[in-house]
Amino acid sequence: MWERPLSKRQLGLLLVLTGSVGVIGVLAIDLLDAGREGGLGPAQLLALAAMILIVLVGLSLLPLGDRPA
């Protein structure tokens, strides 16, 4: 199916993109839910921390170049 394997740089970009969309999504859910008392709940904080961790892992893969992942 694939002729070339996914490189570490490509995997890093994919993780950064996914984590960034996740962070924006978690924050958008909090902003759009105006009926609550406000603030991030424990589940939202956990999801936000997981998305930030995904972004950091992706950023750490970027300098590794075109080696297969």
N, C-alpha and C positions, 0 to 999 in steps of 0.2 A: 504494500500500500504506500509506504513512505520510501522515497529514494534516499533521502538524507535524514539522519536522525536530528532531533531537536537539539539545538546548541544551548549551552548554559546561558548565553546572553539572551536568546529568545525566550527561554523559560523564565529568566529574571524579569524581562519585560512583561510577560504574561502575568506573572505573580504581582508585579507592581500595579499593572492595570486592574487586575481583579481586586486587589486589596484597596486601591483607591476608590473604586466604584463601591465597595463594601462600606468604607468609611463614610462616603457621601450618603449612601443609603441609610445607614444607622442614624446619622445626624439629621437627615431629611425626615425620617420617621418621627424623631423627637420634635422637630420644628412644626410638622403638619398636625400633630396630635395636640391641639390647643385646649382641649377640654380637661386635660389632667392638671395636676398641681404643678407640673414642670420638673425639669431636671431629668437626668439619665437614671434609669433604674438599674438594678444589678445585672439583669440579663443583657441590657443594652451596653453596659460597661464591659461585660465579658465579650460580647460580640465585637465591640470597638477595639478592645485589646487584641483579639484574635486577628482582626483585619490589619491592625498596625504591625503585628508580628509578621503577617504575610508580606506586607510591603517591605519590611526590613530584610526578610529572607531574600526577596526578589532583588533588592538593591545590592545585597552581598554577592549575588550571582552575576551581576552585570560586568564587573571587571575580569571575570574568568574567561571571557572571549568565546571563540567558536568551537571549543572542545565539546564533544557530545555530552549530553546531560545524563 
